[in-house]
Structures are given as C-alpha cells and as structure tokens.
Amino acid sequence: HVWTESGVFNIEGGCYAKTIDLSAEKEPEIFNAIRFGSVLENVIYDEATRVVDYTDKSITENTRCAYPIEFIPNAKVPCIGGKPQNIVLLTCDAFGVLPPVAKLTPAQAMYHFISGYTAKIAGTEEGVTEPEATFSACFGQPFLVWHPVKYAQMLAQKMQENNVNVWLVNTGWNGGAYGIGKRISLKYSRAIIDAIHSGELEKAEYTNYGVFNLQIPTKVSNVPEKVLDPSQAWEGTTEEFTQTISKLAGLFQANFKEYADQATPEIISAGPQL
C-alpha cells in the first residue's frame, strides 16, 4: 500500500490467499473467487472431476490461490481510497497473552510498528510445524532500505497530520498458548474490525492491560467480554499467565535493543515493562 497526501492506494491487483481447509461456509468470498482466471498452488484435486480437496496437505500445508481483486464482491476498483481514519497493525500471538484488540498511543504505534511482532504459522515456511515468535521490523524487514525508526517517524507524521487512530489487532491464540488455547475465532476478529470502522471502539470504555500497558476495550459488539482480556480468558493458573506474559515481554525488550540507539526515550518506554 502507498499513503500519499491525497489518500491511500493498493499496488497489488489481487489476492494471494491460503486455502488449507477452505470451505464455502468458512470463507465464502475466497471460495467463490476460485474460478476461471484464478491460480491454485500445491493443492490436490481429482483429475476426473477436477474437484479440489482443500483438506489435503500432502504436498504442504501452505496451499494457496491467487485471484484478481475484482473476483471479490464489493471490492473497490480501482483500489484507490481517501485519507484513512484508522490503521490496524495485525499480529498473531502464539503465546496467548496479547489482547484481540488494543488502542495504541502514537508512541506505542511506533514501538509496535518497529517491533513487527507476529508468529510463524505452520505451513508458511519450510520446517515450521508449530507457531513460533518472530520479529520483522515494520512488518517487512527484508525490504527496508533505511533504519526502522525512520519509517516509524514517517508513519507518526502521517498519523498526526491526518488524526488517525491506530489499533493493534491480534488474531492469534486466546485462553492459553499454542497447544492449550484456541485460535481467536474469525468471526470475533471480523466483529472487531467492524467495530473499528463503525466508530464503536473510538467511543468505547477502556481498561489498562498491565505489563504491555495497552488500552483494551471492556466491550465490543458480538465479542465475548472474556475474550477481550487474555488474563480473564486464560485457562491455566495465574502463575502460568504471569510467566508467559513476562516471557513475551522479555522477547520484545531483547529484540528492541537492536533499534534503541536511534529510538527516542518516549518510543522505548512505550514497550512492555517488567
């Protein structure tokens, strides 16, 4: 995506979606986009009927489909928009301790943008069989030319000029770490995004989420309140939760040392505190 003085636009002309376990019920838009003109990768199909078995991962779990943007109903074509009102930093926390959504301060937005935390998911890379924590500066470290702090400063300038809200949205685990908790339901993640765009979350009440010092909403339409607070959703002991969130906070701090030399004290202090 590109963000100019007049707005944003997408430089891609389509989508590249995962298709493992795909069904019309789970993902109707993606399922119906797979037709003449789309390209399937690594899938197994019946050569007589040409029906694809989306549950088959004998080649790899990383089965994919590429299709033009116009194959998605209600897609905006051309992909040009106005000035954004919200920015979503998307992460997938395999530890089960980050909230499904948090409203970020400008300094927190810069910190988490620089950190680029997520988890490698099984099937996305060779040899990865279960989620593992990873950090990729600005969520695209291999493609960076400048120091990550410079990009974060550019982002902060755009945020200030356009009075933009920034949200950290976690689609990872809830109720416990990988193997114990469950992946946050897609319908909950969609409800959160809907609440961001409708303005519901801008008017919501918030509570502080310790260690990471994040502001999390107390209510979101169509999302159970328990899910919104990982400490309440945690199915293990309080001690286990404390150990797990402290471990993740430590990983954040260790990773950020690489960028601290050019980061301001305000940005550094916006990270987790142990």
Backbone bond lengths (Angstrom), bond angles and torsions (degrees), N, CA, C in turn:
res aa  C-N    CA-C-N  psi(-1)  N-CA   C-N-CA  omega(-1)  CA-C   N-CA-C  phi
1 H - - - 1.445 - - 1.537 110.08 -
2 V 1.318 114.99 153.41 1.461 121.33 178.52 1.525 108.00 -127.12
3 W 1.329 116.12 137.64 1.462 122.36 -179.30 1.521 108.12 -119.26
4 T 1.325 116.80 111.86 1.457 122.38 -179.29 1.530 109.79 -111.13
5 E 1.321 116.27 -175.37 1.456 120.07 179.35 1.527 111.79 -67.26
6 S 1.323 116.72 -23.77 1.467 119.88 -177.79 1.529 113.41 -95.86
7 G 1.344 117.48 -13.55 1.461 119.32 179.78 1.509 112.62 151.10
8 V 1.322 116.22 -156.03 1.465 121.39 -177.52 1.519 110.37 -121.24
9 F 1.335 115.78 153.74 1.459 119.55 171.35 1.518 109.39 -149.31
10 N 1.320 114.63 157.77 1.457 122.69 -176.82 1.519 109.16 -100.84
11 I 1.327 117.22 129.41 1.455 120.42 -178.50 1.529 111.71 -90.33
12 E 1.328 116.84 -1.06 1.457 120.96 176.28 1.525 109.89 -98.45
13 G 1.328 115.94 147.46 1.458 119.37 -177.96 1.512 114.25 -104.64
14 G 1.334 115.65 14.90 1.458 118.13 -178.55 1.507 112.51 -171.89
15 C 1.327 115.73 -160.90 1.462 121.86 -177.46 1.529 110.17 -127.73
16 Y 1.327 115.32 156.61 1.468 122.56 179.21 1.517 106.20 -133.69
17 A 1.328 115.80 88.08 1.464 121.49 -168.15 1.523 112.14 -101.46
18 K 1.351 115.31 147.19 1.457 120.33 171.27 1.528 108.40 -73.86
19 T 1.333 116.08 142.70 1.462 119.34 -177.36 1.528 113.64 -121.72
20 I 1.330 117.60 5.66 1.464 118.82 -179.86 1.530 109.99 -61.64
21 D 1.328 116.47 128.83 1.463 123.85 -178.34 1.526 113.22 60.97
22 L 1.311 116.84 23.56 1.463 121.07 179.41 1.530 111.06 -65.41
23 S 1.321 115.46 142.15 1.464 120.86 175.13 1.521 108.21 -149.76
24 A 1.342 115.02 160.90 1.462 120.06 178.57 1.526 111.45 -64.96
25 E 1.331 116.18 -27.58 1.465 120.35 -179.77 1.524 111.56 -75.66
26 K 1.344 116.98 -42.21 1.464 120.77 -177.03 1.525 112.24 -74.18
27 E 1.335 116.51 -47.38 1.463 121.62 -175.28 1.522 109.77 -137.81
28 P 1.327 117.73 75.81 1.470 119.89 -175.90 1.530 114.03 -60.73
29 E 1.344 117.21 -36.62 1.464 119.23 -178.30 1.519 111.35 -64.69
30 I 1.346 116.37 -46.68 1.464 120.22 179.79 1.523 110.30 -67.31
31 F 1.325 116.41 -44.36 1.464 121.20 -178.52 1.528 110.62 -57.61
32 N 1.319 117.14 -44.55 1.457 121.25 -177.15 1.526 112.81 -78.35
33 A 1.333 116.60 -13.78 1.468 120.39 177.19 1.524 111.46 -79.50
34 I 1.326 116.19 -14.12 1.468 120.17 -179.42 1.524 108.75 -84.64
35 R 1.320 114.21 95.79 1.467 122.20 -179.71 1.527 108.32 -153.76
36 F 1.315 116.86 -171.86 1.461 119.85 -178.13 1.532 109.93 -55.95
37 G 1.315 115.00 126.10 1.462 120.05 -176.69 1.519 112.70 109.65
38 S 1.337 117.01 -12.68 1.464 121.17 175.89 1.530 108.83 -100.19
39 V 1.316 116.14 164.03 1.467 121.70 -177.89 1.525 109.22 -128.21
40 L 1.331 117.22 124.21 1.461 122.83 177.19 1.520 109.95 -99.31
41 E 1.337 115.82 142.15 1.467 121.88 179.51 1.524 110.34 -123.84
42 N 1.322 116.45 138.05 1.475 124.23 170.06 1.523 114.29 63.63
43 V 1.335 117.09 20.10 1.464 119.29 -178.72 1.539 110.86 -98.40
44 I 1.312 115.47 158.42 1.464 122.40 176.13 1.527 108.25 -107.02
45 Y 1.325 116.57 132.65 1.464 119.41 -179.89 1.520 110.42 -139.45
46 D 1.309 114.89 159.08 1.465 121.98 178.08 1.533 108.08 -77.77
47 E 1.331 116.52 119.14 1.454 119.85 -175.04 1.526 112.66 -67.93
48 A 1.314 117.02 -21.91 1.466 119.95 179.22 1.529 111.58 -81.36
49 T 1.337 115.81 -47.66 1.468 119.95 -176.88 1.529 112.64 -95.84
50 R 1.352 116.37 -17.13 1.469 123.66 -176.91 1.537 112.16 64.03
51 V 1.329 116.39 21.29 1.466 121.44 175.49 1.517 108.96 -83.99
52 V 1.322 116.19 130.16 1.464 122.34 -176.51 1.522 110.63 -86.61
53 D 1.324 116.01 138.58 1.462 121.49 173.02 1.527 107.68 -99.02
54 Y 1.314 116.05 97.89 1.467 120.78 -175.68 1.526 112.91 -74.06
55 T 1.312 117.39 -9.46 1.466 119.99 177.95 1.523 111.41 -87.93
56 D 1.323 117.71 -11.35 1.465 122.16 -176.14 1.530 110.41 -80.81
57 K 1.323 116.17 118.23 1.464 120.95 178.35 1.524 110.92 -119.37
58 S 1.336 116.55 32.30 1.463 120.70 -177.53 1.523 112.62 -66.23
59 I 1.329 117.52 -28.72 1.468 120.38 175.55 1.522 109.57 -83.45
60 T 1.309 116.11 -51.75 1.466 123.81 178.70 1.515 108.30 -169.02
61 E 1.319 116.23 158.59 1.463 120.42 174.02 1.521 110.36 -77.43
62 N 1.322 116.14 -15.49 1.459 121.41 -177.21 1.534 110.77 -87.04
63 T 1.337 115.93 61.91 1.460 120.81 175.91 1.529 108.45 -83.42
64 R 1.334 116.26 142.43 1.466 119.40 -171.20 1.519 112.49 -140.11
65 C 1.326 114.18 163.83 1.452 121.68 171.50 1.522 109.30 -140.95
66 A 1.324 116.10 132.83 1.469 121.58 174.48 1.526 107.91 -109.23
67 Y 1.323 116.23 134.45 1.462 119.75 -179.25 1.531 110.15 -150.80
68 P 1.334 117.00 153.88 1.471 120.48 -179.62 1.524 111.45 -65.64
69 I 1.314 116.04 150.45 1.464 121.34 -177.37 1.526 111.46 -59.60
70 E 1.336 118.07 -30.49 1.464 120.02 -177.12 1.526 112.69 -72.80
71 F 1.356 117.38 -8.08 1.463 120.28 175.62 1.527 111.90 -75.85
72 I 1.326 117.08 -10.33 1.467 121.36 178.61 1.525 109.18 -95.71
73 P 1.338 118.27 125.23 1.471 120.51 179.43 1.523 111.34 -58.67
74 N 1.310 115.68 141.51 1.461 122.30 175.62 1.529 113.29 67.57
75 A 1.339 117.73 15.39 1.466 120.32 176.46 1.522 109.25 -67.31
76 K 1.315 115.66 145.27 1.460 120.38 178.93 1.525 108.79 -87.83
77 V 1.316 116.65 111.96 1.462 122.52 -178.62 1.529 108.99 -126.51
78 P 1.346 118.43 123.86 1.465 126.47 -0.99 1.525 111.78 -69.14
79 C 1.325 115.67 160.99 1.470 121.89 -172.63 1.523 111.01 -80.54
80 I 1.316 115.21 66.19 1.464 121.86 -178.53 1.520 108.58 -124.57
81 G 1.296 116.57 128.49 1.450 121.04 -179.96 1.519 111.84 -124.90
82 G 1.303 116.17 172.88 1.457 120.90 177.28 1.518 110.96 -84.02
83 K 1.311 116.17 -159.65 1.467 120.74 179.40 1.522 109.50 -73.45
84 P 1.323 117.78 130.78 1.471 120.45 -176.84 1.523 112.32 -71.37
85 Q 1.313 115.42 148.89 1.461 121.68 174.76 1.521 111.22 -102.45
86 N 1.333 116.26 -20.54 1.462 121.72 -179.04 1.525 110.31 -138.41
87 I 1.332 115.01 144.47 1.457 121.87 172.53 1.519 107.01 -121.56
88 V 1.328 116.36 132.45 1.459 121.86 178.97 1.521 109.24 -112.81
89 L 1.327 116.20 119.40 1.463 121.66 171.36 1.522 106.40 -92.75
90 L 1.312 116.35 115.47 1.461 121.42 -173.53 1.523 111.03 -96.84
91 T 1.327 116.00 129.70 1.455 120.67 177.77 1.523 109.86 -135.28
92 C 1.314 115.68 165.01 1.459 121.69 177.04 1.528 106.84 -133.82
93 D 1.321 115.92 100.66 1.463 121.45 -174.84 1.526 110.88 -90.54
94 A 1.328 115.83 113.91 1.464 121.20 -179.24 1.531 112.77 -81.88
95 F 1.341 117.32 -8.69 1.461 120.71 -179.99 1.534 112.26 -85.57
96 G 1.323 116.80 -17.72 1.459 120.49 178.10 1.510 114.54 76.85
97 V 1.348 117.48 22.32 1.469 119.36 -176.57 1.530 113.50 -118.55
98 L 1.321 118.46 -9.61 1.460 119.31 175.22 1.518 109.39 -87.54
99 P 1.330 117.94 142.38 1.467 120.84 -177.99 1.531 111.74 -71.43
100 P 1.326 117.23 156.25 1.459 120.47 178.02 1.525 113.23 -61.38
101 V 1.344 116.39 -28.90 1.462 119.90 177.05 1.522 109.48 -154.00
102 A 1.319 115.87 142.21 1.463 121.90 175.72 1.521 108.27 -145.61
103 K 1.320 115.54 143.11 1.463 120.83 176.01 1.528 108.18 -90.34
104 L 1.337 116.17 126.49 1.453 121.03 -173.86 1.523 112.68 -100.94
105 T 1.318 116.16 143.55 1.453 121.18 169.16 1.533 108.03 -75.22
106 P 1.332 119.09 164.96 1.466 119.81 177.32 1.529 112.86 -54.88
107 A 1.330 117.23 -40.89 1.468 120.35 179.74 1.520 110.97 -67.21
108 Q 1.333 116.91 -40.58 1.470 120.78 177.83 1.527 110.76 -65.42
109 A 1.329 115.98 -37.74 1.463 119.55 178.27 1.527 110.13 -61.58
110 M 1.311 116.81 -42.32 1.459 120.96 178.53 1.529 110.73 -65.68
111 Y 1.321 116.79 -43.20 1.471 121.05 -179.24 1.521 111.00 -61.42
112 H 1.326 116.90 -49.14 1.464 119.77 -176.55 1.526 111.99 -73.79
113 F 1.321 116.68 -28.32 1.462 120.07 174.65 1.530 109.83 -67.22
114 I 1.313 116.92 -44.31 1.467 121.15 177.76 1.529 110.62 -64.71
115 S 1.327 116.84 -40.03 1.465 121.21 -177.60 1.518 111.60 -67.01
116 G 1.324 117.02 -46.01 1.464 121.16 179.48 1.520 113.07 59.53
117 Y 1.318 116.40 45.21 1.474 120.61 -176.82 1.517 112.35 -77.38
118 T 1.314 116.00 138.03 1.461 123.03 170.31 1.523 107.63 -162.12
119 A 1.300 117.06 -167.20 1.466 120.77 177.01 1.520 109.14 -128.43
120 K 1.307 115.80 138.72 1.465 120.01 171.75 1.522 107.33 -72.61
121 I 1.320 115.33 126.55 1.455 120.60 -176.76 1.523 110.04 -100.47
122 A 1.320 115.38 146.02 1.465 120.80 179.39 1.526 110.36 -50.93
123 G 1.332 115.11 129.40 1.452 120.41 176.86 1.511 114.83 98.33
124 T 1.340 117.85 -15.91 1.457 119.19 -179.33 1.526 112.18 -83.25
125 E 1.332 116.88 -24.48 1.462 121.61 177.41 1.519 108.97 -140.02
126 E 1.319 115.67 147.94 1.454 120.42 179.70 1.529 110.13 -62.51
127 G 1.329 116.54 132.77 1.461 121.73 177.61 1.506 114.63 91.45
128 V 1.357 117.31 -11.53 1.460 120.30 178.40 1.521 108.33 -89.68
129 T 1.326 116.53 110.91 1.468 121.23 -177.29 1.517 112.41 -107.25
130 E 1.336 116.94 -14.49 1.454 121.55 175.20 1.521 107.80 -148.91
131 P 1.344 117.45 156.38 1.459 119.77 -175.54 1.528 113.02 -58.57
132 E 1.327 115.63 142.43 1.454 121.15 174.99 1.519 109.15 -141.70
133 A 1.336 116.36 144.61 1.457 121.41 -176.85 1.520 110.66 -64.92
134 T 1.325 115.33 141.66 1.458 120.08 176.60 1.518 109.00 -150.32
135 F 1.314 116.31 151.68 1.459 122.08 178.26 1.528 108.56 -124.45
136 S 1.313 115.92 130.64 1.460 121.37 177.39 1.521 107.56 -134.70
137 A 1.323 116.92 105.71 1.464 121.81 -173.57 1.523 111.98 -48.97
138 C 1.318 115.29 131.83 1.467 122.94 179.80 1.532 111.63 58.26
139 F 1.327 116.17 22.19 1.464 123.55 -179.70 1.534 112.08 58.26
140 G 1.332 115.84 25.59 1.465 119.49 179.56 1.518 111.69 -168.89
141 Q 1.327 117.11 44.82 1.457 122.33 -172.41 1.536 114.63 -53.09
142 P 1.338 120.80 -40.87 1.465 119.28 -177.88 1.528 113.88 -61.64
143 F 1.336 116.66 -18.20 1.462 119.91 -174.87 1.525 113.41 -103.19
144 L 1.327 117.42 3.59 1.462 120.54 -176.56 1.524 111.76 -80.52
145 V 1.314 115.10 138.44 1.463 121.82 175.89 1.524 110.20 -100.31
146 W 1.326 115.68 -41.44 1.459 121.70 -178.92 1.525 111.03 -98.12
147 H 1.342 114.36 175.44 1.458 120.61 174.94 1.530 108.85 -64.75
148 P 1.339 119.26 139.34 1.470 121.90 -178.40 1.526 114.19 -53.52
149 V 1.323 117.66 -32.42 1.464 120.19 -179.86 1.526 111.02 -61.79
150 K 1.328 117.15 -35.11 1.469 120.49 179.59 1.527 110.32 -63.01
151 Y 1.322 116.70 -42.89 1.462 120.11 178.22 1.532 110.61 -64.85
152 A 1.329 116.13 -38.73 1.466 120.28 179.08 1.524 110.65 -64.80
153 Q 1.325 116.64 -37.50 1.467 120.38 177.59 1.522 111.22 -67.28
154 M 1.331 116.25 -37.85 1.467 120.44 176.16 1.525 110.34 -63.38
155 L 1.337 116.09 -41.35 1.459 121.16 178.14 1.523 110.34 -63.23
156 A 1.322 116.44 -45.28 1.464 121.22 -178.84 1.521 110.97 -61.79
157 Q 1.334 116.86 -38.29 1.463 120.32 178.43 1.524 111.13 -63.18
158 K 1.353 116.16 -43.75 1.458 120.21 178.13 1.535 110.68 -64.75
159 M 1.328 116.37 -39.49 1.458 120.65 178.53 1.517 111.06 -60.48
160 Q 1.334 116.03 -44.18 1.455 121.15 -177.92 1.528 111.14 -68.51
161 E 1.325 116.44 -42.72 1.465 120.97 -178.34 1.525 111.78 -64.18
162 N 1.336 116.97 -32.23 1.463 121.32 -174.12 1.522 113.94 -109.34
163 N 1.349 116.77 3.51 1.473 121.79 178.64 1.529 111.02 52.00
164 V 1.327 115.12 56.02 1.465 122.09 -173.24 1.530 111.39 -96.06
165 N 1.331 116.62 139.39 1.461 121.45 170.88 1.525 109.45 -83.65
166 V 1.325 116.71 143.02 1.462 120.82 178.15 1.516 109.05 -122.07
167 W 1.338 115.54 134.64 1.457 121.94 -175.58 1.518 110.05 -126.41
168 L 1.307 116.10 141.23 1.458 121.67 170.56 1.523 106.87 -100.38
169 V 1.322 116.86 115.66 1.468 121.69 -178.68 1.525 108.73 -113.57
170 N 1.327 115.12 122.96 1.463 121.95 -177.69 1.529 109.60 -108.11
171 T 1.329 116.14 122.06 1.469 121.11 178.61 1.532 111.51 -106.30
172 G 1.333 116.07 17.18 1.465 120.86 -176.93 1.513 113.33 -84.89
173 W 1.339 115.41 -133.77 1.468 119.99 -170.35 1.519 111.87 -96.12
174 N 1.346 114.56 152.36 1.453 122.53 -179.15 1.519 107.95 -141.60
175 G 1.341 116.18 138.83 1.463 120.01 -179.11 1.515 112.89 92.39
176 G 1.319 116.43 -3.96 1.458 121.34 -178.65 1.515 109.35 154.35
177 A 1.319 115.49 169.82 1.458 120.46 179.34 1.526 110.65 -72.47
178 Y 1.319 115.95 174.45 1.463 121.49 177.52 1.528 109.71 -53.36
179 G 1.334 115.46 132.54 1.457 120.91 -178.70 1.510 112.96 97.77
180 I 1.339 116.22 -18.71 1.472 120.98 178.79 1.524 110.04 -120.25
181 G 1.332 115.67 -55.79 1.459 120.02 178.33 1.518 111.44 -78.41
182 K 1.317 115.64 -173.52 1.459 121.50 179.40 1.519 110.02 -122.74
183 R 1.316 115.73 151.49 1.456 121.09 175.69 1.527 108.55 -61.48
184 I 1.319 117.34 135.70 1.458 121.31 178.56 1.523 108.87 -57.86
185 S 1.316 115.82 129.31 1.452 121.09 -176.23 1.523 111.27 -58.24
186 L 1.319 115.74 138.21 1.457 121.08 179.36 1.524 111.29 -59.52
187 K 1.329 116.44 -33.76 1.472 118.66 -179.39 1.530 110.98 -68.26
188 Y 1.333 117.02 -29.32 1.465 119.77 176.21 1.527 110.53 -72.58
189 S 1.324 116.19 -41.85 1.470 119.72 178.82 1.525 110.46 -62.50
190 R 1.333 116.34 -40.44 1.462 119.99 178.47 1.525 111.09 -65.83
191 A 1.332 116.03 -38.85 1.468 119.92 178.93 1.528 110.29 -64.13
192 I 1.323 116.85 -36.93 1.464 121.21 178.27 1.529 110.61 -65.89
193 I 1.329 116.43 -45.41 1.469 119.79 178.46 1.527 110.38 -62.54
194 D 1.333 116.99 -40.43 1.469 120.62 177.16 1.529 110.66 -61.11
195 A 1.336 116.09 -40.06 1.467 120.70 -179.13 1.529 111.34 -68.98
196 I 1.327 116.89 -31.04 1.469 120.89 175.31 1.520 109.68 -66.54
197 H 1.333 116.60 -49.48 1.460 120.68 -175.28 1.528 112.86 -71.26
198 S 1.322 117.09 -30.56 1.464 119.82 -179.26 1.528 112.43 -76.82
199 G 1.331 116.81 -15.79 1.460 120.93 -177.05 1.518 112.98 93.54
200 E 1.335 116.46 -2.04 1.464 120.39 -179.80 1.526 111.67 -58.00
201 L 1.316 116.99 -44.92 1.466 119.74 -175.61 1.534 112.49 -73.22
202 E 1.308 116.71 -24.29 1.466 118.73 177.48 1.523 110.69 -66.70
203 K 1.341 115.77 -28.29 1.466 121.06 -178.55 1.528 112.92 -99.87
204 A 1.313 117.27 -0.16 1.466 121.20 -174.15 1.531 112.54 -72.85
205 E 1.330 115.43 163.14 1.462 121.30 172.30 1.528 108.81 -87.03
206 Y 1.327 116.00 145.04 1.460 120.66 -175.30 1.522 111.23 -126.37
207 T 1.321 113.88 154.86 1.459 120.89 174.09 1.515 108.31 -130.86
208 N 1.329 115.95 152.72 1.457 119.30 -177.51 1.525 111.14 -81.58
209 Y 1.315 115.26 135.07 1.462 122.30 179.25 1.521 107.61 -106.22
210 G 1.333 116.32 108.08 1.458 122.72 -171.45 1.512 115.75 -58.17
211 V 1.314 116.00 169.84 1.464 127.38 -177.67 1.534 110.36 68.51
212 F 1.341 116.96 -58.73 1.466 119.73 178.30 1.530 111.64 -87.89
213 N 1.345 116.39 -7.67 1.465 122.28 175.82 1.528 111.71 53.66
214 L 1.329 116.69 42.99 1.454 121.70 -178.35 1.527 110.65 -98.11
215 Q 1.315 115.31 148.37 1.460 121.02 175.66 1.532 108.65 -93.53
216 I 1.343 115.83 114.89 1.465 119.69 -178.04 1.528 109.38 -115.24
217 P 1.340 117.71 141.05 1.466 120.72 -178.79 1.525 111.13 -70.45
218 T 1.315 115.71 147.03 1.461 120.11 178.35 1.525 111.57 -82.00
219 K 1.349 116.08 -22.58 1.468 120.43 179.49 1.521 110.01 -145.73
220 V 1.321 115.22 142.28 1.465 123.06 171.19 1.522 106.72 -140.63
221 S 1.305 117.13 131.02 1.469 120.51 -178.57 1.523 111.24 -55.54
222 N 1.332 115.54 132.96 1.470 123.90 176.00 1.529 114.11 68.54
223 V 1.350 116.73 18.25 1.465 121.37 174.79 1.531 107.94 -127.85
224 P 1.332 119.02 124.96 1.474 120.76 179.01 1.525 111.11 -57.62
225 E 1.329 117.06 136.20 1.463 121.39 -178.25 1.521 111.64 -58.03
226 K 1.319 116.63 -35.69 1.461 120.83 -178.95 1.524 111.82 -61.32
227 V 1.322 116.54 -35.05 1.468 121.25 -178.42 1.531 111.07 -66.89
228 L 1.317 117.15 -30.95 1.465 121.60 -174.90 1.523 113.25 -67.73
229 D 1.329 116.99 -24.45 1.465 121.76 -178.78 1.527 109.32 -117.88
230 P 1.339 117.91 104.48 1.468 120.74 -177.20 1.520 114.04 -56.67
231 S 1.328 117.52 -29.51 1.464 119.35 179.70 1.528 111.32 -69.26
232 Q 1.347 116.24 -27.14 1.462 120.37 177.40 1.527 111.32 -85.32
233 A 1.321 116.48 -31.69 1.463 120.69 -179.17 1.528 112.04 -79.51
234 W 1.322 117.25 -18.25 1.477 122.49 -175.59 1.522 111.12 -57.95
235 E 1.328 116.80 128.08 1.459 121.23 -176.28 1.525 113.42 -94.65
236 G 1.341 116.88 -6.27 1.455 120.49 177.51 1.513 111.06 -93.60
237 T 1.325 116.19 -158.31 1.464 121.11 -179.88 1.524 110.99 -84.32
238 T 1.304 115.66 161.79 1.461 121.04 177.20 1.524 110.56 -61.36
239 E 1.319 115.89 -38.12 1.468 120.73 178.70 1.532 111.16 -62.47
240 E 1.320 116.21 -41.83 1.467 120.11 178.82 1.528 111.03 -64.32
241 F 1.336 115.29 -39.42 1.466 118.97 178.54 1.528 110.53 -63.93
242 T 1.328 115.84 -46.06 1.465 120.50 179.88 1.525 111.41 -60.32
243 Q 1.315 116.94 -42.09 1.462 120.99 178.79 1.522 111.18 -64.46
244 T 1.323 116.28 -39.98 1.462 120.52 -176.78 1.521 111.96 -71.00
245 I 1.328 117.58 -44.65 1.457 119.84 -179.55 1.535 110.26 -68.54
246 S 1.316 116.27 -33.05 1.471 120.03 176.93 1.527 110.79 -67.88
247 K 1.325 116.07 -36.99 1.466 120.15 178.28 1.522 110.58 -63.81
248 L 1.330 116.57 -46.05 1.463 119.52 179.92 1.522 110.82 -65.70
249 A 1.331 117.05 -41.17 1.465 120.49 177.81 1.527 110.48 -59.37
250 G 1.321 116.43 -40.06 1.462 120.62 178.21 1.520 112.10 -64.08
251 L 1.329 116.88 -37.71 1.461 120.62 177.10 1.525 110.79 -64.67
252 F 1.323 116.62 -40.33 1.465 120.89 176.14 1.521 110.40 -60.01
253 Q 1.318 116.09 -48.70 1.460 120.26 -177.20 1.520 111.92 -63.36
254 A 1.320 116.54 -41.84 1.463 120.53 179.56 1.521 111.06 -64.50
255 N 1.326 116.17 -40.97 1.461 119.98 179.67 1.525 111.54 -65.72
256 F 1.348 116.55 -38.96 1.461 119.92 -172.99 1.527 112.96 -73.48
257 K 1.316 117.13 -15.32 1.468 120.12 177.58 1.525 111.38 -57.44
258 E 1.321 116.17 -28.66 1.464 121.26 -178.66 1.528 111.90 -67.17
259 Y 1.342 116.45 -23.37 1.461 120.34 -175.15 1.526 113.05 -114.27
260 A 1.322 117.00 -4.03 1.464 121.51 -173.32 1.517 113.35 -63.78
261 D 1.329 117.69 -24.69 1.466 119.97 -176.38 1.523 112.41 -64.31
262 Q 1.348 117.51 -27.26 1.459 120.30 -179.52 1.527 112.84 -112.33
263 A 1.319 116.58 -0.46 1.466 120.56 179.75 1.523 110.06 -88.09
264 T 1.324 116.89 147.43 1.456 121.17 178.08 1.529 109.55 -77.41
265 P 1.338 117.01 158.92 1.477 119.87 176.59 1.528 111.66 -56.56
266 E 1.332 117.39 -33.49 1.468 121.13 179.61 1.525 111.05 -63.86
267 I 1.328 116.91 -41.52 1.461 120.29 179.56 1.524 109.97 -67.82
268 I 1.323 116.47 -45.10 1.468 120.37 -178.58 1.521 111.42 -60.81
269 S 1.331 115.88 -41.50 1.474 120.01 -177.99 1.522 112.11 -72.82
270 A 1.351 117.94 -10.86 1.463 121.05 179.91 1.514 112.16 -80.88
271 G 1.324 116.44 -6.00 1.458 120.61 178.60 1.524 111.49 -84.36
272 P 1.324 117.57 -178.45 1.471 121.34 179.77 1.532 111.46 -65.61
273 Q 1.315 114.77 146.90 1.469 121.11 -178.87 1.519 109.78 -120.68
274 L 1.316 116.42 126.56 1.467 121.50 178.80 1.524 110.36 -104.12
